[in-house]
């Protein structure tokens, strides 16, 4: 079957690691853990959200307050000390790579890579790409999706994983198709890619005005 590259905007691996918000992230985490248990050759990639999604609390008047999450990535993840640069909206972006290995019941390992742009050389706008999950305006969201798709493919290449197929979760990962078409070609991308729609209603999908 070869090595599958698994892309998701959120992956829930631990309740204290706030890189997911709901069903998609929980399911993605289950996919990764199931692949490890079933000894499926798979590598996964997502973004390292430094501020998570949000914590919802109530004030004294009963109003909902959203608070950012604060945590230290090194408490959960391994810093690979590997990085690369890519262009997003004509701006050079420094990308660091973190990793967490999921070990299955038989000892089979599935690496999950986390892309991080919180680097001193990046502009604040580029740092914010790995700030909040599903945060910011349309421009920020598109940039996040470029980072996940294009950056995800380049992460696998840098870490020397030669994927032979891709599994994309929702439209957030679409740019992976364009990046991989450079080496595979459009027809091979079509043959080797699976796409899963998790939320089959209009509100669950990004729509942009341009």
C-alpha positions as CSV (number, residue, x, y, z in Angstrom):
1,X,0.0,0.0,0.0
2,X,2.9,2.4,0.5
3,X,3.2,5.3,2.9
4,X,0.1,7.5,3.4
5,X,0.4,11.2,4.1
6,X,-2.5,12.3,6.4
7,X,-3.4,16.0,6.5
8,X,-5.8,17.6,8.9
9,X,-6.3,21.2,10.2
10,X,-6.7,19.7,13.7
11,X,-5.6,16.5,15.4
12,X,-6.6,15.6,18.9
13,X,-4.0,13.4,20.6
14,X,-4.2,14.5,24.3
15,X,-6.9,16.5,26.1
16,X,-4.2,18.9,27.4
17,X,-2.7,19.5,24.0
18,X,-5.0,22.1,22.5
19,X,-4.5,21.4,18.8
20,X,-8.1,20.5,18.2
21,X,-11.6,21.9,18.9
22,X,-14.1,19.2,18.2
23,X,-15.2,16.3,16.1
24,X,-12.8,16.6,13.2
25,X,-9.8,16.7,15.6
26,X,-11.0,13.8,17.7
27,X,-11.7,11.7,14.7
28,X,-8.3,12.6,13.2
29,X,-6.6,11.6,16.4
30,X,-8.5,8.3,16.3
31,X,-7.4,7.7,12.7
32,X,-3.8,8.2,13.7
33,X,-4.1,5.9,16.8
34,X,-6.0,3.3,14.8
35,X,-3.3,3.3,12.1
36,X,-0.6,2.7,14.7
37,X,-2.6,-0.2,16.2
38,X,-3.3,-1.7,12.7
39,X,0.3,-1.3,11.6
40,X,-0.6,1.0,8.7
41,X,2.2,3.0,7.3
42,X,1.1,6.6,7.8
43,X,2.5,10.0,8.6
44,X,0.4,12.9,9.7
45,X,0.7,16.6,9.7
46,X,-1.2,19.5,11.3
47,X,-0.5,23.0,12.6
48,X,0.8,23.8,16.1
49,X,-1.7,26.2,17.5
50,X,0.1,28.1,20.3
51,X,-3.1,29.6,21.7
52,X,-5.4,26.6,21.0
53,X,-9.0,27.2,20.0
54,X,-10.5,28.9,23.1
55,X,-11.6,28.2,26.6
56,X,-15.2,29.2,27.2
57,X,-16.0,30.5,30.6
58,X,-18.9,32.6,32.2
59,X,-18.5,35.9,34.0
60,X,-20.6,36.9,37.0
61,X,-23.4,38.0,34.8
62,X,-23.5,34.8,32.9
63,X,-21.9,36.2,29.7
64,X,-19.6,33.8,27.8
65,X,-16.0,34.8,27.7
66,X,-13.5,33.2,25.3
67,X,-9.9,32.9,26.7
68,X,-6.8,31.8,24.9
69,X,-5.0,28.7,26.1
70,X,-1.4,28.9,27.4
71,X,0.8,25.9,27.3
72,X,4.4,24.9,26.5
73,X,4.8,22.7,23.4
74,X,7.9,21.0,24.7
75,X,5.8,19.5,27.5
76,X,4.1,17.3,24.9
77,X,6.1,17.4,21.7
78,X,9.7,16.7,20.5
79,X,11.4,19.6,18.7
80,X,13.0,18.0,15.6
81,X,15.3,21.0,15.2
82,X,14.4,20.9,11.5
83,X,13.1,23.9,9.7
84,X,12.4,25.3,6.2
85,X,11.3,28.5,4.6
86,X,8.4,29.0,2.2
87,X,6.6,31.9,0.5
88,X,3.2,32.9,1.6
89,X,1.7,36.0,0.0
90,X,5.1,37.1,-1.3
91,X,6.5,36.9,2.3
92,X,9.3,34.5,3.3
93,X,8.1,32.4,6.3
94,X,10.3,30.4,8.7
95,X,8.7,27.1,9.6
96,X,9.8,24.9,12.5
97,X,8.7,21.3,12.9
98,X,7.7,19.5,16.1
99,X,6.8,15.8,16.3
100,X,4.9,13.3,18.5
101,X,5.1,9.6,17.8
102,X,2.0,7.5,18.4
103,X,2.9,4.0,19.4
104,X,0.4,1.3,18.6
105,X,-0.5,-1.9,20.6
106,X,2.2,-3.9,18.7
107,X,4.8,-1.2,18.8
108,X,4.2,0.2,15.3
109,X,4.9,4.0,15.2
110,X,3.1,6.7,13.5
111,X,4.8,10.1,13.5
112,X,2.6,13.2,13.7
113,X,4.2,16.5,12.7
114,X,3.2,19.9,13.9
115,X,4.1,23.0,11.8
116,X,5.1,26.1,13.8
117,X,5.6,29.7,12.6
118,X,6.1,31.3,16.0
119,X,9.7,32.3,15.1
120,X,11.4,35.6,15.8
121,X,12.2,36.2,12.1
122,X,8.6,36.1,11.0
123,X,6.2,39.0,10.9
124,X,3.4,39.1,13.4
125,X,0.9,38.1,10.7
126,X,2.9,35.0,9.9
127,X,3.4,34.1,13.6
128,X,-0.4,34.3,14.0
129,X,-0.9,31.5,11.4
130,X,-0.1,29.1,14.2
131,X,-1.8,31.2,16.9
132,X,-5.5,30.2,17.1
133,X,-7.2,27.3,15.5
134,X,-9.8,28.6,12.9
135,X,-8.9,32.2,13.9
136,X,-8.5,35.5,12.0
137,X,-10.0,36.9,8.9
138,X,-10.3,35.3,5.4
139,X,-6.7,36.2,4.5
140,X,-5.4,34.5,7.7
141,X,-7.5,31.4,7.0
142,X,-6.2,31.1,3.4
143,X,-2.6,31.6,4.6
144,X,-3.2,28.9,7.3
145,X,-4.4,26.5,4.5
146,X,-1.4,27.3,2.3
147,X,0.8,26.6,5.3
148,X,-0.9,23.3,6.1
149,X,-1.1,22.0,2.5
150,X,2.2,23.2,0.9
151,X,4.0,23.2,4.2
152,X,2.7,19.7,5.1
153,X,4.1,18.2,1.8
154,X,7.4,19.9,2.4
155,X,7.5,18.7,6.0
156,X,7.2,15.1,4.8
157,X,10.0,15.7,2.3
158,X,12.3,17.3,4.8
159,X,11.8,14.5,7.3
160,X,12.5,12.0,4.4
161,X,9.1,10.4,4.2
162,X,8.3,9.4,0.6
163,X,4.6,9.3,0.6
164,X,2.8,7.3,-2.1
165,X,-0.8,8.5,-1.3
166,X,-2.6,11.3,0.5
167,X,-5.7,11.5,2.8
168,X,-7.1,15.0,3.1
169,X,-9.6,16.0,5.7
170,X,-12.0,18.8,4.7
171,X,-11.0,21.6,2.3
172,X,-8.4,23.1,4.7
173,X,-5.7,20.8,3.1
174,X,-6.5,21.5,-0.6
175,X,-3.2,23.2,-1.3
176,X,-1.4,19.9,-0.7
177,X,-2.9,18.7,-4.1
178,X,-1.3,21.6,-5.9
179,X,2.1,21.2,-4.2
180,X,2.2,17.4,-4.9
181,X,1.1,17.9,-8.5
182,X,4.5,19.4,-9.1
183,X,6.1,16.0,-8.7
184,X,3.3,13.5,-9.3
185,X,1.4,15.3,-12.0
186,X,-2.4,16.0,-11.9
187,X,-3.5,12.5,-13.0
188,X,-1.4,10.8,-10.3
189,X,-2.6,13.2,-7.7
190,X,-6.2,12.3,-8.6
191,X,-5.4,8.5,-8.4
192,X,-3.5,8.7,-5.2
193,X,-5.6,11.0,-3.1
194,X,-8.6,10.4,-0.8
195,X,-10.7,13.3,0.4
196,X,-13.1,13.1,3.4
197,X,-15.9,15.6,4.0
198,X,-16.7,15.5,7.7
199,X,-19.3,18.3,7.9
200,X,-21.7,18.0,4.9
201,X,-23.5,21.3,5.4
202,X,-22.6,24.8,4.0
203,X,-21.7,26.2,7.4
204,X,-19.0,23.6,7.8
205,X,-17.0,24.9,4.8
206,X,-14.9,27.9,4.1
207,X,-16.2,30.4,1.5
208,X,-14.1,33.3,0.3
209,X,-15.1,36.4,-1.6
210,X,-12.3,36.3,-4.1
